[in-house]
Amino acid sequence: MNKAKDAAGRRVLPAAVLVSILALSPHFISGCFFRDVGYFFVPELPPWSTDVVKSYYSLELGEATSPQVLSAYRQWVEQYEKPSVSHLISHTSDVVALSGRKKGKYKKYFTMVAFDENSLTASRKYLFIVDERPKRLFVEPWETVHFECRMKPADPGGSYTTANEKKIAVLRSVRETLRDDAEQIAAEDEVINIGRLMANEILEQVIVKLESATGLASRLDEPSGLAFEHRSLDRGRLRMVEENGIVAIKAIAGSAAKKSAEGFATDSYDDEPI
């Protein structure tokens, strides 16, 4: 049987099949179906999550400068801006960010880059995507979050008797650095503000879990990462690896975490990163 595909070549279910499935969904019964069903029948317009993730990975730490990032963000807006997709570029002397909204504002995303005050090149970068209406059925909660960052964290100082203590200190340093970078532009960009709060919650939940049980830190750099409970999104996974002083973190929460039991890599992306 021939399988229908959207403009990007992705498989989509025939409308008749979707109607039959969705009619049995709690969202249909509650009436939410009538508001949300369009996101299943209508192919999602670009930029897709993979486009956002690719833009994050294309920015090289230690090489990209503020003018180069600003130019790349302006080209992004020219390519993807349309009535149903809106973007905002924000910047200070130290931070440049691009945020976007689509799917009737159900989907929000940003990439943000912070620069070293001496070399004037990128020293930290962040990625955040939240999708309240992913193309995923019969999963509660429906919402899904994807967060990544890469940086050389501030030296936490002190001496640590266990790997757990050291990694907790690193996560705290990352959380504080994210807060300081995002606060520079969060007041003028609601998406940045929402994203930094949700990312902070993820990091906090992982820190709490590491503090509650010794020995869990060893799971952080495993392919499947560390599973943790999330207050509002039920569950999540976070992976943290360090190489040459650079820490890379990737976290997912919500329905994507339920899908990704086999884990993920911090240095690559697939066709459906969240």
C-alpha positions in Angstrom: 0.0 0.0 0.0 1.3 3.4 -0.9 1.9 5.6 2.1 1.1 9.3 2.0 3.9 11.8 2.5 4.1 15.5 3.2 6.1 18.1 1.2 9.3 17.1 3.1 8.8 13.4 2.3 7.6 12.5 5.8 5.0 9.8 6.2 1.5 11.0 7.1 -1.6 8.9 7.9 -4.5 9.2 5.5 -7.3 11.5 6.7 -9.8 8.7 7.2 -7.4 6.8 9.4 -6.7 9.9 11.5 -10.4 10.6 12.0 -11.0 7.0 13.2 -8.0 7.2 15.6 -8.7 10.7 16.9 -12.4 10.0 17.5 -11.3 7.6 20.2 -8.9 10.1 21.8 -9.7 11.8 25.1 -8.9 15.1 23.4 -11.8 14.4 21.0 -14.2 13.5 23.8 -13.3 16.7 25.7 -13.9 18.9 22.7 -10.2 19.9 22.3 -10.2 17.9 19.2 -11.9 20.6 17.2 -9.3 23.1 18.1 -6.2 20.9 17.7 -7.0 18.5 14.9 -5.6 20.8 12.2 -2.1 20.1 13.5 -2.5 16.5 12.4 -4.2 17.0 9.0 -2.2 20.0 7.9 1.6 19.4 7.3 3.7 21.5 9.5 5.4 24.4 7.7 9.1 25.1 8.0 11.2 25.7 10.0 10.9 22.2 11.4 12.6 21.2 14.6 15.4 19.7 12.6 16.1 23.1 11.0 16.3 24.8 14.5 18.6 22.0 15.7 20.9 22.3 12.6 21.2 26.0 13.1 22.3 25.4 16.7 25.0 22.9 15.7 26.2 25.1 12.8 27.4 27.8 15.3 31.0 26.9 16.3 32.2 27.9 19.7 35.5 29.9 19.6 34.9 30.9 16.0 31.5 32.6 15.4 31.5 36.4 16.1 28.5 38.5 17.1 28.2 40.1 13.6 28.3 36.7 12.0 25.6 35.3 14.3 23.4 38.4 13.8 23.8 38.0 10.0 22.9 34.3 10.2 19.8 35.1 12.2 18.6 37.8 9.8 19.0 35.4 6.9 16.9 32.9 8.9 14.1 35.4 9.4 14.2 36.3 5.7 13.9 32.6 4.8 11.2 31.5 7.3 9.2 34.5 8.3 5.5 34.3 7.2 2.1 35.2 8.6 2.0 31.9 10.6 5.6 32.0 11.8 7.0 35.0 13.7 10.5 35.7 14.9 12.4 38.1 17.1 16.1 38.9 17.2 17.4 40.3 20.5 20.9 41.2 21.4 23.2 43.0 23.8 26.9 43.5 23.7 27.4 40.0 25.1 24.4 37.9 23.9 22.6 37.4 20.6 19.3 35.4 20.4 16.7 34.4 17.8 13.3 33.2 19.0 10.3 32.0 17.0 6.6 31.0 17.4 4.5 28.9 15.1 1.5 26.4 15.2 -0.7 29.2 16.6 2.0 29.9 19.2 1.7 26.3 20.5 5.4 25.8 19.4 8.2 28.1 20.6 11.9 27.9 20.1 15.1 29.9 20.4 18.8 29.7 19.9 21.1 32.0 21.9 24.8 32.6 21.8 27.0 34.4 24.4 30.4 35.8 23.6 33.7 35.9 25.4 34.5 39.5 26.4 38.2 39.1 25.4 38.2 37.0 22.2 34.7 38.3 21.1 33.9 34.9 19.8 31.1 32.5 20.8 31.8 30.9 24.2 28.3 29.5 25.0 25.3 28.5 23.0 21.8 27.3 23.8 18.9 25.6 22.1 15.3 25.4 23.4 12.1 24.0 21.7 8.8 23.5 23.3 5.9 22.0 21.3 2.5 21.8 23.0 1.0 20.0 20.0 3.5 17.5 18.6 2.4 14.9 16.1 2.2 12.3 18.7 -1.1 10.6 20.0 -2.2 8.9 23.2 0.6 10.2 25.3 0.1 12.3 28.5 1.4 14.9 28.9 1.2 15.9 25.3 3.7 18.7 25.5 7.4 18.1 24.7 10.5 20.0 25.5 14.0 19.9 24.0 16.9 21.8 25.6 20.6 21.8 24.8 23.6 23.9 25.7 27.4 23.8 25.1 29.9 25.9 27.1 33.0 25.9 29.2 31.4 26.3 32.7 33.0 28.5 35.3 35.3 26.6 37.6 33.2 25.6 40.6 36.3 25.6 42.8 36.6 23.5 45.9 37.5 19.8 46.3 35.1 17.0 45.6 35.2 13.5 47.1 32.9 12.0 44.5 32.0 12.4 40.8 28.4 13.1 41.9 29.5 16.2 43.8 31.6 17.4 40.9 28.8 17.0 38.4 26.3 18.6 40.6 28.6 21.6 40.8 29.0 21.7 37.0 25.2 21.6 36.6 24.7 24.4 39.0 27.3 26.4 37.2 25.5 25.8 33.9 22.2 26.8 35.4 23.6 30.0 36.8 25.3 30.9 33.5 22.1 30.2 31.6 20.2 32.5 34.0 22.8 35.3 33.7 22.9 35.1 29.8 19.1 34.9 29.4 18.3 37.6 31.9 20.0 40.1 29.6 17.2 39.8 27.0 14.4 37.9 28.8 12.5 41.1 29.6 12.1 42.0 25.9 11.5 38.4 24.6 8.7 36.3 26.1 9.9 33.1 24.4 13.4 33.5 25.9 11.8 34.1 29.3 9.6 31.0 29.0 12.5 28.9 27.8 15.0 29.8 30.4 12.4 29.1 33.2 11.6 25.6 31.7 15.3 24.8 31.1 16.1 25.9 34.7 13.4 23.6 36.0 14.9 20.6 34.1 18.4 21.3 35.5 17.0 21.8 39.0 15.2 18.4 38.8 18.3 16.6 37.8 20.3 18.3 40.5 17.7 17.2 43.1 17.9 13.6 41.8 21.7 13.5 42.0 21.6 14.9 45.5 19.1 12.2 46.6 21.2 9.2 45.6 25.0 8.8 45.2 26.3 7.0 42.2 23.8 8.4 39.7 26.3 10.8 38.1 27.8 7.9 36.1 24.6 7.7 34.1 24.8 11.3 32.8 27.3 10.4 30.1 25.6 7.1 29.1 23.9 7.1 25.6 20.5 7.0 27.3 21.3 9.7 29.8 19.8 10.0 33.2 16.0 9.6 33.6 14.3 12.0 36.0 10.9 13.0 37.2 9.5 16.3 36.0 7.0 18.3 38.0 4.7 19.2 35.1 5.9 17.0 32.2 6.0 13.7 34.1 9.4 12.6 33.0 12.6 13.6 31.3 16.1 12.5 30.3 19.4 14.5 30.4 22.8 13.6 29.1 25.9 15.5 29.9 29.4 14.9 28.5 32.6 16.8 28.9 35.5 17.0 26.4 38.5 19.3 26.5 36.8 21.5 29.1 33.6 21.9 27.1 30.4 20.6 28.6 27.6 19.6 26.3 24.1 19.0 27.7 21.0 17.6 25.9 17.7 17.2 27.7 14.2 16.2 26.7 11.0 16.1 28.8 7.4 15.2 28.3 6.1 13.0 25.5 9.5 13.0 23.7 11.1 11.4 26.8 8.6 8.6 26.7 9.4 8.0 23.1 13.2 8.1 23.6 13.8 5.3 26.0 16.8 4.1 23.9 18.6 7.4 24.5 20.1 10.0 22.3 23.5 11.6 21.4 24.6 15.1 22.4 26.5 15.7 19.2 24.0 14.7 16.5 20.3 15.0 15.6 17.9 12.7 13.8 14.9 13.4 11.7 12.7 13.9 14.7 14.9 15.3 17.5 11.9 15.9 19.8 
